């Protein structure tokens, strides 16, 4: 992946619906070049998909938190599998450092979040956890 690919990905992160002609003008190349680059990035699995986040997404789960988990022994895969089956779990990330997993959770109420946290802490292999409520989210790289 070269500088052009990285710049193209950054532009798509800012606006995943940008027209090819706008991307071409921004990056100083032809529309055909942008189309070919995007197709290559998709074929290579670098771009895995496009998503839409609606206001309803946040309304359905307005109470959001990040739960960091330390897993004992070799149970991280098993814990990840159990977590991904929970509808309140939006994403699970494996990490390095102090925490083995970071879990993004979304619920309707604080009581629901408390119940989900309790259930996750009871999973076999979960050694310790730390949770932070997400108060506000801004997408990085977006210009006003």
Residue, then its C-alpha position, 0 to 999 in steps of 0.5 A: x500500500x502506497x501513499x496514494x492508497x493511504x490518502x484514498x483510505x483517509x478520504x473514504x473514512x472522512x466521507x465513505x459516500x464521496x463521489x469518485x470525481x470528488x475523490x479524484x479532484x482531492x487526490x489529484x488523479x483521474x476518476x479511473x485511477x480512483x476506481x481502480x485503486x478502490x477495486x484493488x483495495x476491496x479485492x485485497x481485503x483492505x476495504x472490507x465494506x461500507x457502513x451507515x450509522x443512523x441516529x436510530x443506532x444511537x437511540x436504540x443503545x444510548x448508554x454506551x461503554x468500553x469494557x476492558x478485559x484481562x483473560x486468564x489462560x488461553x481462553x480469549x477465543x472462547x470469551x470472544x465467541x461468547x461475547x459476540x453472541x450477546x446483542x448488547x456487544x457491538x464490537x470486540x477488539x483483541x489488544x496487547x498490553x494490560x488488557x486482552x480484549x476491549x468490548x464496546x457495549x450499547x444498552x437502553x438503560x444504565x440498569x441494562x448495562x449493569x446487567x451486561x457487565x455482570x454477565x460478562x464478568x461471570x464468563x469463564x476466563x474473565x480475570x478482571x475488568x475495567x469499564x468506562x462510559x462513553x459520554x460523547x463520540x466524535x469521528x476522527x479526521x472529520x473536518x468541520 
